[in-house]
Amino acid sequence: MIKKRIFIFLIVIVGIAIGAFYLSKFASGYRPDFSTKSLQPTGLLVATSFPNQATVFVNGKAIKNKTTTTISLAPDEYQVEIKKDGFTSWQKKLTIEKELVVKTDAYLFPTYPDLKALTFTGAASPVISPNGKKVVYSVSKQDDKNGLWVLGLNERQLLNNQEAQQIIQSTAKYDFSQSTYQWSTDSKQILITFIKVNPSASGTKKIKAVEENFLININNNDLNLALTDITNQKETLLADWKKEEEIIAQAQISRLPEELTIILDKAVKDIVFSPDETKIMYIATASASIPKDLITQMPGASTQKESREIENGKTYIYDLKEDRNFALDLPTDAKISWFPNSRYIF
């Protein structure tokens, strides 16, 4: 009886060990190949999209499950396309490697956008904040709605149709549609400038420009806020903002590999970080070579073809997380900006 129990116990232990082995291999992407009677390594394609419930095509063949879904594929190169009615299709050539996960993160843009107004009061002289997440604009000829307004521009706010917020109301003395304004470095304040032209005190025909400056917090809830002229402090304020910009730029650059920093300093112009600061877009001003392995690559890093040899006049994007540099095939006069999710550019 004791021998029988020991035998059963050993069988259970061996069964658990074998089961754990196969489960670990399955989780790593291995799948049974019945033709060879063996486990063959595969990679995982995680097909995600926004919006989801889109159809996934791999080498032209539709996959049964819609996004979000996980597909096991043998290591190879595949043409992946994601489609949804009413949206432009997303397609990309992806290399699947064994035991690694590749994620699509496809953003599908509407084929026929709903071109409805984001504002219902009119909007003049819009100025986008430094972080690209807000815009301030003026409103006139709308009675109590005249003044300055701030609208959120990030992806979630626009999808939820978030309304603009009025931060200051125009008065008989101060018509904000006649002012100029600029954002603080941290995108939390707005400097408003009025320039009024008055006859000179001497009574001659000469005119004199009088400048008034006011600083408003964008979260201000008092639309009739008593304004304090800060013209005497304007130069100091702008100098402080300039220093803050330089500190932010230095902090961003300091996170880059030293070898890359040297290249950017000598052979690059118009460096623009993505909103999440994980990528940089730049224009090459001279030929240069970006060394490999500046940063330890993450498992499942992008398998898209990169260009580490940069050429004068071309635009590139360097991914700080994955140490990969991609060339953009764009006209030389193209105006480029980041999409809020940092995965696309306009």
C-alpha atoms as a printed R data frame, in Angstrom:
    type eleno elety resid chain resno       x       y       z
1   ATOM     1    CA   MET     A     1   0.000   0.000   0.000
2   ATOM     2    CA   ILE     A     2   2.845   2.420   0.887
3   ATOM     3    CA   LYS     A     3   4.668   1.644  -2.390
4   ATOM     4    CA   LYS     A     4   1.439   2.223  -4.322
5   ATOM     5    CA   ARG     A     5   0.930   5.630  -2.668
6   ATOM     6    CA   ILE     A     6   4.524   6.627  -3.387
7   ATOM     7    CA   PHE     A     7   4.079   5.562  -7.018
8   ATOM     8    CA   ILE     A     8   0.864   7.597  -7.379
9   ATOM     9    CA   PHE     A     9   2.520  10.572  -5.690
10  ATOM    10    CA   LEU     A    10   5.445  10.407  -8.134
11  ATOM    11    CA   ILE     A    11   3.071  10.196 -11.104
12  ATOM    12    CA   VAL     A    12   1.216  13.284  -9.865
13  ATOM    13    CA   ILE     A    13   4.483  15.192  -9.389
14  ATOM    14    CA   VAL     A    14   5.701  14.234 -12.861
15  ATOM    15    CA   GLY     A    15   2.306  15.158 -14.346
16  ATOM    16    CA   ILE     A    16   2.372  18.551 -12.662
17  ATOM    17    CA   ALA     A    17   5.954  19.144 -13.871
18  ATOM    18    CA   ILE     A    18   5.054  18.200 -17.450
19  ATOM    19    CA   GLY     A    19   1.912  20.354 -17.315
20  ATOM    20    CA   ALA     A    20   3.873  23.314 -15.954
21  ATOM    21    CA   PHE     A    21   6.490  22.857 -18.687
22  ATOM    22    CA   TYR     A    22   3.873  22.888 -21.457
23  ATOM    23    CA   LEU     A    23   2.018  25.812 -19.897
24  ATOM    24    CA   SER     A    24   5.227  27.844 -19.708
25  ATOM    25    CA   LYS     A    25   6.022  27.004 -23.332
26  ATOM    26    CA   PHE     A    26   2.464  27.878 -24.378
27  ATOM    27    CA   ALA     A    27   2.701  31.210 -22.567
28  ATOM    28    CA   SER     A    28   6.016  31.870 -24.356
29  ATOM    29    CA   GLY     A    29   4.335  31.368 -27.713
30  ATOM    30    CA   TYR     A    30   5.132  27.712 -28.479
31  ATOM    31    CA   ARG     A    31   2.411  25.754 -30.257
32  ATOM    32    CA   PRO     A    32   2.130  22.030 -31.141
33  ATOM    33    CA   ASP     A    33   3.046  21.108 -34.716
34  ATOM    34    CA   PHE     A    34   1.265  17.824 -35.407
35  ATOM    35    CA   SER     A    35   3.112  17.252 -38.698
36  ATOM    36    CA   THR     A    36   6.449  17.110 -36.888
37  ATOM    37    CA   LYS     A    37   4.990  16.026 -33.543
38  ATOM    38    CA   SER     A    38   6.871  18.766 -31.719
39  ATOM    39    CA   LEU     A    39   6.463  22.156 -30.129
40  ATOM    40    CA   GLN     A    40   7.347  24.970 -32.515
41  ATOM    41    CA   PRO     A    41   8.182  28.538 -31.360
42  ATOM    42    CA   THR     A    42   5.809  31.309 -32.390
43  ATOM    43    CA   GLY     A    43   5.470  35.010 -31.721
44  ATOM    44    CA   LEU     A    44   2.378  36.852 -30.589
45  ATOM    45    CA   LEU     A    45   0.648  39.607 -32.523
46  ATOM    46    CA   VAL     A    46  -1.574  41.646 -30.214
47  ATOM    47    CA   ALA     A    47  -3.936  43.409 -32.601
48  ATOM    48    CA   THR     A    48  -5.387  46.470 -30.903
49  ATOM    49    CA   SER     A    49  -7.107  49.446 -32.462
50  ATOM    50    CA   PHE     A    50  -8.962  52.603 -31.608
51  ATOM    51    CA   PRO     A    51 -11.866  52.266 -32.049
52  ATOM    52    CA   ASN     A    52 -11.852  48.521 -31.448
53  ATOM    53    CA   GLN     A    53 -13.960  45.754 -33.021
54  ATOM    54    CA   ALA     A    54 -12.065  46.202 -36.294
55  ATOM    55    CA   THR     A    55 -11.220  43.359 -38.685
56  ATOM    56    CA   VAL     A    56  -7.620  42.114 -38.748
57  ATOM    57    CA   PHE     A    57  -6.024  40.861 -41.966
58  ATOM    58    CA   VAL     A    58  -2.717  38.972 -41.969
59  ATOM    59    CA   ASN     A    59  -1.201  38.613 -45.446
60  ATOM    60    CA   GLY     A    60  -4.627  39.434 -46.890
61  ATOM    61    CA   LYS     A    61  -6.488  36.786 -44.885
62  ATOM    62    CA   ALA     A    62  -9.132  37.946 -42.398
63  ATOM    63    CA   ILE     A    63  -8.744  36.754 -38.813
64  ATOM    64    CA   LYS     A    64 -11.885  35.464 -37.145
65  ATOM    65    CA   ASN     A    65 -11.573  37.537 -33.970
66  ATOM    66    CA   LYS     A    66 -11.749  41.321 -34.147
67  ATOM    67    CA   THR     A    67  -9.574  43.770 -32.244
68  ATOM    68    CA   THR     A    68  -8.615  43.472 -29.446
69  ATOM    69    CA   THR     A    69  -7.227  39.973 -30.095
70  ATOM    70    CA   THR     A    70  -3.999  37.954 -29.761
71  ATOM    71    CA   ILE     A    71  -2.741  35.899 -32.701
72  ATOM    72    CA   SER     A    72   0.035  33.285 -32.623
73  ATOM    73    CA   LEU     A    73   2.212  33.417 -35.736
74  ATOM    74    CA   ALA     A    74   5.299  31.547 -36.833
75  ATOM    75    CA   PRO     A    75   8.410  33.745 -36.891
76  ATOM    76    CA   ASP     A    76   8.331  35.579 -40.225
77  ATOM    77    CA   GLU     A    77   7.454  38.903 -41.868
78  ATOM    78    CA   TYR     A    78   3.741  39.665 -42.279
79  ATOM    79    CA   GLN     A    79   1.631  42.332 -43.937
80  ATOM    80    CA   VAL     A    80  -0.919  43.322 -41.293
81  ATOM    81    CA   GLU     A    81  -3.974  45.421 -42.075
82  ATOM    82    CA   ILE     A    82  -6.768  46.580 -39.752
83  ATOM    83    CA   LYS     A    83 -10.068  47.748 -41.233
84  ATOM    84    CA   LYS     A    84 -13.329  49.142 -39.911
85  ATOM    85    CA   ASP     A    85 -16.238  50.574 -41.883
86  ATOM    86    CA   GLY     A    86 -16.193  54.353 -41.902
87  ATOM    87    CA   PHE     A    87 -12.481  54.601 -41.049
88  ATOM    88    CA   THR     A    88  -9.263  54.654 -43.023
89  ATOM    89    CA   SER     A    89  -7.457  51.312 -42.904
90  ATOM    90    CA   TRP     A    90  -4.187  50.844 -40.995
91  ATOM    91    CA   GLN     A    91  -1.471  48.688 -42.500
92  ATOM    92    CA   LYS     A    92   2.097  47.856 -41.689
93  ATOM    93    CA   LYS     A    93   4.711  45.234 -42.435
94  ATOM    94    CA   LEU     A    94   5.636  43.573 -39.140
95  ATOM    95    CA   THR     A    95   8.316  41.056 -38.295
96  ATOM    96    CA   ILE     A    96   7.197  38.422 -35.803
97  ATOM    97    CA   GLU     A    97   9.976  36.872 -33.746
98  ATOM    98    CA   LYS     A    98   9.756  33.803 -31.555
99  ATOM    99    CA   GLU     A    99   8.648  34.281 -27.936
100 ATOM   100    CA   LEU     A   100   8.152  38.038 -28.465
101 ATOM   101    CA   VAL     A   101   5.026  40.163 -28.547
102 ATOM   102    CA   VAL     A   102   4.307  42.762 -31.243
103 ATOM   103    CA   LYS     A   103   1.450  45.185 -30.626
104 ATOM   104    CA   THR     A   104  -0.294  47.174 -33.378
105 ATOM   105    CA   ASP     A   105  -1.883  50.066 -31.420
106 ATOM   106    CA   ALA     A   106  -3.634  51.113 -34.632
107 ATOM   107    CA   TYR     A   107  -5.406  54.476 -34.587
108 ATOM   108    CA   LEU     A   108  -8.149  54.561 -37.221
109 ATOM   109    CA   PHE     A   109  -9.102  57.990 -38.532
110 ATOM   110    CA   PRO     A   110 -12.671  58.606 -39.749
111 ATOM   111    CA   THR     A   111 -13.051  58.474 -43.532
112 ATOM   112    CA   TYR     A   112 -15.625  61.244 -43.362
113 ATOM   113    CA   PRO     A   113 -14.855  63.291 -40.239
114 ATOM   114    CA   ASP     A   114 -17.716  64.882 -38.347
115 ATOM   115    CA   LEU     A   115 -16.779  68.488 -39.039
116 ATOM   116    CA   LYS     A   116 -18.840  70.068 -36.301
117 ATOM   117    CA   ALA     A   117 -17.636  73.151 -34.499
118 ATOM   118    CA   LEU     A   118 -15.743  72.752 -31.248
119 ATOM   119    CA   THR     A   119 -16.886  76.209 -30.196
120 ATOM   120    CA   PHE     A   120 -20.303  77.841 -30.469
121 ATOM   121    CA   THR     A   121 -19.293  81.414 -29.738
122 ATOM   122    CA   GLY     A   122 -16.891  82.022 -32.596
123 ATOM   123    CA   ALA     A   123 -13.148  82.025 -32.078
124 ATOM   124    CA   ALA     A   124 -10.555  84.594 -33.109
125 ATOM   125    CA   SER     A   125  -6.747  84.703 -32.820
126 ATOM   126    CA   PRO     A   126  -6.235  81.191 -31.362
127 ATOM   127    CA   VAL     A   127  -2.889  80.494 -29.667
128 ATOM   128    CA   ILE     A   128  -1.872  76.912 -28.781
129 ATOM   129    CA   SER     A   129  -0.194  76.277 -25.410
130 ATOM   130    CA   PRO     A   130   3.454  75.098 -25.276
131 ATOM   131    CA   ASN     A   131   2.395  71.588 -24.249
132 ATOM   132    CA   GLY     A   132  -0.024  71.425 -27.189
133 ATOM   133    CA   LYS     A   133  -2.957  70.490 -24.954
134 ATOM   134    CA   LYS     A   134  -4.902  73.768 -24.869
135 ATOM   135    CA   VAL     A   135  -5.749  76.724 -27.052
136 ATOM   136    CA   VAL     A   136  -6.729  80.218 -25.936
137 ATOM   137    CA   TYR     A   137  -8.835  82.416 -28.195
138 ATOM   138    CA   SER     A   138 -10.946  85.552 -28.031
139 ATOM   139    CA   VAL     A   139 -14.670  86.028 -28.588
140 ATOM   140    CA   SER     A   140 -16.430  89.254 -29.585
141 ATOM   141    CA   LYS     A   141 -19.970  90.366 -30.476
142 ATOM   142    CA   GLN     A   142 -21.478  87.668 -28.242
143 ATOM   143    CA   ASP     A   143 -22.656  89.867 -25.321
144 ATOM   144    CA   ASP     A   144 -21.719  88.232 -21.986
145 ATOM   145    CA   LYS     A   145 -19.602  85.614 -23.791
146 ATOM   146    CA   ASN     A   146 -17.105  88.198 -25.015
147 ATOM   147    CA   GLY     A   147 -13.636  87.676 -23.576
148 ATOM   148    CA   LEU     A   148 -10.968  84.991 -23.521
149 ATOM   149    CA   TRP     A   149 -11.707  81.274 -23.636
150 ATOM   150    CA   VAL     A   150  -9.585  78.138 -23.196
151 ATOM   151    CA   LEU     A   151 -10.340  74.850 -24.947
152 ATOM   152    CA   GLY     A   152  -8.682  71.504 -24.204
153 ATOM   153    CA   LEU     A   153  -7.141  69.834 -27.261
154 ATOM   154    CA   ASN     A   154  -6.087  66.448 -25.960
155 ATOM   155    CA   GLU     A   155  -7.611  63.336 -27.491
156 ATOM   156    CA   ARG     A   156  -9.909  62.398 -24.620
157 ATOM   157    CA   GLN     A   157 -11.314  65.893 -24.182
158 ATOM   158    CA   LEU     A   158 -12.169  66.244 -27.867
159 ATOM   159    CA   LEU     A   159 -13.867  62.836 -27.969
160 ATOM   160    CA   ASN     A   160 -15.941  63.702 -24.921
161 ATOM   161    CA   ASN     A   161 -16.927  67.045 -26.465
162 ATOM   162    CA   GLN     A   162 -15.639  68.951 -23.463
163 ATOM   163    CA   GLU     A   163 -16.804  72.540 -23.536
164 ATOM   164    CA   ALA     A   164 -14.472  75.505 -23.604
165 ATOM   165    CA   GLN     A   165 -14.014  77.502 -20.421
166 ATOM   166    CA   GLN     A   166 -14.281  81.278 -20.321
167 ATOM   167    CA   ILE     A   167 -11.480  82.697 -18.167
168 ATOM   168    CA   ILE     A   168 -12.111  86.457 -18.393
169 ATOM   169    CA   GLN     A   169 -14.965  88.621 -19.649
170 ATOM   170    CA   SER     A   170 -14.556  91.683 -21.829
171 ATOM   171    CA   THR     A   171 -15.670  95.059 -20.458
172 ATOM   172    CA   ALA     A   172 -16.204  98.514 -21.890
173 ATOM   173    CA   LYS     A   173 -12.621  99.344 -20.903
174 ATOM   174    CA   TYR     A   174 -10.959  96.074 -21.936
175 ATOM   175    CA   ASP     A   175 -12.052  94.325 -25.115
176 ATOM   176    CA   PHE     A   176  -9.912  91.182 -25.156
177 ATOM   177    CA   SER     A   177 -10.486  90.667 -28.876
178 ATOM   178    CA   GLN     A   178  -8.266  93.733 -29.285
179 ATOM   179    CA   SER     A   179  -5.451  92.277 -27.173
180 ATOM   180    CA   THR     A   180  -2.554  89.940 -27.845
181 ATOM   181    CA   TYR     A   181  -1.755  87.068 -25.511
182 ATOM   182    CA   GLN     A   182   0.872  84.433 -24.890
183 ATOM   183    CA   TRP     A   183   1.188  81.329 -22.742
184 ATOM   184    CA   SER     A   184   3.491  80.792 -19.795
185 ATOM   185    CA   THR     A   185   6.056  78.024 -20.165
186 ATOM   186    CA   ASP     A   186   4.030  75.661 -17.961
187 ATOM   187    CA   SER     A   187   0.799  76.335 -19.916
188 ATOM   188    CA   LYS     A   188  -0.980  77.490 -16.757
189 ATOM   189    CA   GLN     A   189  -1.029  81.269 -17.221
190 ATOM   190    CA   ILE     A   190  -1.657  83.750 -20.020
191 ATOM   191    CA   LEU     A   191  -0.005  87.137 -20.420
192 ATOM   192    CA   ILE     A   192  -2.435  89.598 -22.015
193 ATOM   193    CA   THR     A   193  -1.171  92.774 -23.671
194 ATOM   194    CA   PHE     A   194  -3.139  95.859 -24.663
195 ATOM   195    CA   ILE     A   195  -1.520  98.629 -26.695
196 ATOM   196    CA   LYS     A   196  -3.519 101.827 -26.696
197 ATOM   197    CA   VAL     A   197  -2.658 104.856 -28.769
198 ATOM   198    CA   ASN     A   198  -3.213 108.222 -27.043
199 ATOM   199    CA   PRO     A   199  -2.411 111.794 -28.121
200 ATOM   200    CA   SER     A   200   0.843 113.026 -26.586
201 ATOM   201    CA   ALA     A   201   0.651 115.234 -23.522
202 ATOM   202    CA   SER     A   202   2.248 118.138 -25.418
203 ATOM   203    CA   GLY     A   203  -0.885 118.596 -27.507
204 ATOM   204    CA   THR     A   204   0.941 118.090 -30.806
205 ATOM   205    CA   LYS     A   205  -0.170 115.698 -33.518
206 ATOM   206    CA   LYS     A   206   2.306 113.106 -32.337
207 ATOM   207    CA   ILE     A   207   0.803 109.982 -30.798
208 ATOM   208    CA   LYS     A   208   2.060 107.850 -27.951
209 ATOM   209    CA   ALA     A   209   1.578 104.095 -27.500
210 ATOM   210    CA   VAL     A   210   0.624 103.039 -23.983
211 ATOM   211    CA   GLU     A   211   1.065  99.361 -23.082
212 ATOM   212    CA   GLU     A   212  -0.827  97.479 -20.372
213 ATOM   213    CA   ASN     A   213  -0.109  93.875 -19.387
214 ATOM   214    CA   PHE     A   214  -2.136  91.474 -17.275
215 ATOM   215    CA   LEU     A   215  -1.423  87.940 -16.059
216 ATOM   216    CA   ILE     A   216  -4.389  85.535 -15.869
217 ATOM   217    CA   ASN     A   217  -4.512  81.991 -14.491
218 ATOM   218    CA   ILE     A   218  -6.366  79.706 -16.915
219 ATOM   219    CA   ASN     A   219  -8.294  78.137 -14.007
220 ATOM   220    CA   ASN     A   220  -9.691  81.539 -13.045
221 ATOM   221    CA   ASN     A   221 -13.404  81.327 -12.204
222 ATOM   222    CA   ASP     A   222 -13.957  85.042 -11.564
223 ATOM   223    CA   LEU     A   223 -14.921  86.375 -14.987
224 ATOM   224    CA   ASN     A   224 -14.938  89.918 -13.620
225 ATOM   225    CA   LEU     A   225 -11.526  89.621 -12.021
226 ATOM   226    CA   ALA     A   226  -9.953  92.951 -11.080
227 ATOM   227    CA   LEU     A   227  -6.951  93.286 -13.368
228 ATOM   228    CA   THR     A   228  -3.573  94.439 -12.112
229 ATOM   229    CA   ASP     A   229  -1.185  96.005 -14.591
230 ATOM   230    CA   ILE     A   230   2.189  94.199 -14.448
231 ATOM   231    CA   THR     A   231   3.931  96.133 -17.209
232 ATOM   232    CA   ASN     A   232   6.778  97.003 -14.842
233 ATOM   233    CA   GLN     A   233   7.395  93.286 -14.231
234 ATOM   234    CA   LYS     A   234   6.889  92.133 -17.829
235 ATOM   235    CA   GLU     A   235  10.570  92.015 -18.791
236 ATOM   236    CA   THR     A   236  11.447  90.004 -15.671
237 ATOM   237    CA   LEU     A   237   8.492  87.664 -16.229
238 ATOM   238    CA   LEU     A   238   9.435  86.950 -19.845
239 ATOM   239    CA   ALA     A   239  13.065  86.406 -18.823
240 ATOM   240    CA   ASP     A   240  11.927  83.886 -16.193
241 ATOM   241    CA   TRP     A   241   9.791  82.054 -18.761
242 ATOM   242    CA   LYS     A   242  12.750  81.952 -21.124
243 ATOM   243    CA   LYS     A   243  14.911  80.408 -18.393
244 ATOM   244    CA   GLU     A   244  12.201  77.822 -17.697
245 ATOM   245    CA   GLU     A   245  12.114  76.916 -21.397
246 ATOM   246    CA   GLU     A   246  15.880  76.443 -21.391
247 ATOM   247    CA   ILE     A   247  15.747  74.306 -18.240
248 ATOM   248    CA   ILE     A   248  13.037  72.092 -19.754
249 ATOM   249    CA   ALA     A   249  14.990  71.760 -23.011
250 ATOM   250    CA   GLN     A   250  18.179  70.903 -21.109
251 ATOM   251    CA   ALA     A   251  16.327  68.304 -19.024
252 ATOM   252    CA   GLN     A   252  14.942  66.695 -22.181
253 ATOM   253    CA   ILE     A   253  18.323  66.652 -23.900
254 ATOM   254    CA   SER     A   254  20.070  65.339 -20.759
255 ATOM   255    CA   ARG     A   255  18.021  62.130 -20.949
256 ATOM   256    CA   LEU     A   256  19.442  61.350 -24.373
257 ATOM   257    CA   PRO     A   257  22.512  59.156 -24.862
258 ATOM   258    CA   GLU     A   258  25.681  61.291 -24.988
259 ATOM   259    CA   GLU     A   259  26.667  60.070 -28.455
260 ATOM   260    CA   LEU     A   260  23.235  61.017 -29.792
261 ATOM   261    CA   THR     A   261  23.428  64.440 -28.124
262 ATOM   262    CA   ILE     A   262  26.678  65.173 -29.958
263 ATOM   263    CA   ILE     A   263  25.096  64.250 -33.302
264 ATOM   264    CA   LEU     A   264  22.005  66.351 -32.617
265 ATOM   265    CA   ASP     A   265  24.186  69.306 -31.704
266 ATOM   266    CA   LYS     A   266  26.259  69.126 -34.889
267 ATOM   267    CA   ALA     A   267  23.999  67.750 -37.612
268 ATOM   268    CA   VAL     A   268  20.387  68.445 -36.670
269 ATOM   269    CA   LYS     A   269  17.870  71.310 -36.449
270 ATOM   270    CA   ASP     A   270  14.249  71.803 -35.366
271 ATOM   271    CA   ILE     A   271  14.211  69.145 -32.619
272 ATOM   272    CA   VAL     A   272  10.650  68.550 -31.371
273 ATOM   273    CA   PHE     A   273   9.881  66.084 -28.570
274 ATOM   274    CA   SER     A   274   6.649  64.093 -28.686
275 ATOM   275    CA   PRO     A   275   4.025  65.027 -26.055
276 ATOM   276    CA   ASP     A   276   5.031  62.036 -23.892
277 ATOM   277    CA   GLU     A   277   8.748  62.823 -24.476
278 ATOM   278    CA   THR     A   278   9.510  59.283 -25.651
279 ATOM   279    CA   LYS     A   279  10.391  60.303 -29.213
280 ATOM   280    CA   ILE     A   280  12.118  63.185 -30.992
281 ATOM   281    CA   MET     A   281  11.454  64.468 -34.485
282 ATOM   282    CA   TYR     A   282  14.218  66.381 -36.235
283 ATOM   283    CA   ILE     A   283  15.604  67.534 -39.578
284 ATOM   284    CA   ALA     A   284  19.152  66.556 -40.503
285 ATOM   285    CA   THR     A   285  21.458  69.392 -41.577
286 ATOM   286    CA   ALA     A   286  24.384  67.120 -42.449
287 ATOM   287    CA   SER     A   287  25.148  63.466 -43.020
288 ATOM   288    CA   ALA     A   288  25.848  61.466 -39.874
289 ATOM   289    CA   SER     A   289  25.704  57.952 -38.498
290 ATOM   290    CA   ILE     A   290  23.825  57.071 -35.308
291 ATOM   291    CA   PRO     A   291  25.701  54.258 -33.508
292 ATOM   292    CA   LYS     A   292  23.770  51.112 -32.648
293 ATOM   293    CA   ASP     A   293  22.876  49.974 -29.137
294 ATOM   294    CA   LEU     A   294  22.839  53.463 -27.601
295 ATOM   295    CA   ILE     A   295  20.051  52.179 -25.358
296 ATOM   296    CA   THR     A   296  19.321  48.607 -24.289
297 ATOM   297    CA   GLN     A   297  16.452  47.493 -26.503
298 ATOM   298    CA   MET     A   298  13.232  46.287 -24.923
299 ATOM   299    CA   PRO     A   299  11.885  42.813 -25.735
300 ATOM   300    CA   GLY     A   300   9.375  43.123 -28.554
301 ATOM   301    CA   ALA     A   301  10.842  46.403 -29.813
302 ATOM   302    CA   SER     A   302   9.684  47.712 -33.161
303 ATOM   303    CA   THR     A   303  10.743  45.560 -36.083
304 ATOM   304    CA   GLN     A   304  10.114  48.316 -38.616
305 ATOM   305    CA   LYS     A   305  13.039  49.098 -40.915
306 ATOM   306    CA   GLU     A   306  15.111  51.944 -39.480
307 ATOM   307    CA   SER     A   307  17.655  54.420 -40.875
308 ATOM   308    CA   ARG     A   308  20.704  55.052 -38.726
309 ATOM   309    CA   GLU     A   309  22.504  56.831 -41.571
310 ATOM   310    CA   ILE     A   310  20.915  60.280 -41.705
311 ATOM   311    CA   GLU     A   311  21.042  62.552 -44.749
312 ATOM   312    CA   ASN     A   312  20.982  66.329 -45.024
313 ATOM   313    CA   GLY     A   313  17.481  67.775 -45.449
314 ATOM   314    CA   LYS     A   314  15.547  64.643 -44.460
315 ATOM   315    CA   THR     A   315  13.196  64.349 -41.484
316 ATOM   316    CA   TYR     A   316  13.601  61.580 -38.898
317 ATOM   317    CA   ILE     A   317  12.017  60.295 -35.704
318 ATOM   318    CA   TYR     A   318  14.183  58.718 -33.003
319 ATOM   319    CA   ASP     A   319  12.458  56.453 -30.467
320 ATOM   320    CA   LEU     A   320  14.092  56.903 -27.058
321 ATOM   321    CA   LYS     A   321  12.561  53.749 -25.605
322 ATOM   322    CA   GLU     A   322  13.644  51.407 -28.365
323 ATOM   323    CA   ASP     A   323  16.822  53.074 -29.715
324 ATOM   324    CA   ARG     A   324  15.485  53.106 -33.261
325 ATOM   325    CA   ASN     A   325  15.669  55.868 -35.854
326 ATOM   326    CA   PHE     A   326  13.088  56.109 -38.633
327 ATOM   327    CA   ALA     A   327  13.149  58.203 -41.811
328 ATOM   328    CA   LEU     A   328   9.992  60.029 -42.906
329 ATOM   329    CA   ASP     A   329   9.350  60.214 -46.643
330 ATOM   330    CA   LEU     A   330   7.995  63.761 -46.703
331 ATOM   331    CA   PRO     A   331   8.165  66.788 -49.013
332 ATOM   332    CA   THR     A   332  10.809  69.323 -47.968
333 ATOM   333    CA   ASP     A   333   8.149  72.012 -47.416
334 ATOM   334    CA   ALA     A   334   5.893  69.813 -45.237
335 ATOM   335    CA   LYS     A   335   4.711  71.288 -41.937
336 ATOM   336    CA   ILE     A   336   4.757  68.567 -39.293
337 ATOM   337    CA   SER     A   337   3.347  68.304 -35.762
338 ATOM   338    CA   TRP     A   338   2.715  65.506 -33.271
339 ATOM   339    CA   PHE     A   339  -0.665  63.881 -32.732
340 ATOM   340    CA   PRO     A   340  -1.625  64.000 -29.002
341 ATOM   341    CA   ASN     A   341  -1.061  60.255 -28.468
342 ATOM   342    CA   SER     A   342   2.625  60.566 -29.566
343 ATOM   343    CA   ARG     A   343   2.213  57.668 -32.006
344 ATOM   344    CA   TYR     A   344   1.287  59.640 -35.105
345 ATOM   345    CA   ILE     A   345   2.232  62.903 -36.814
346 ATOM   346    CA   PHE     A   346   0.269  65.357 -38.897
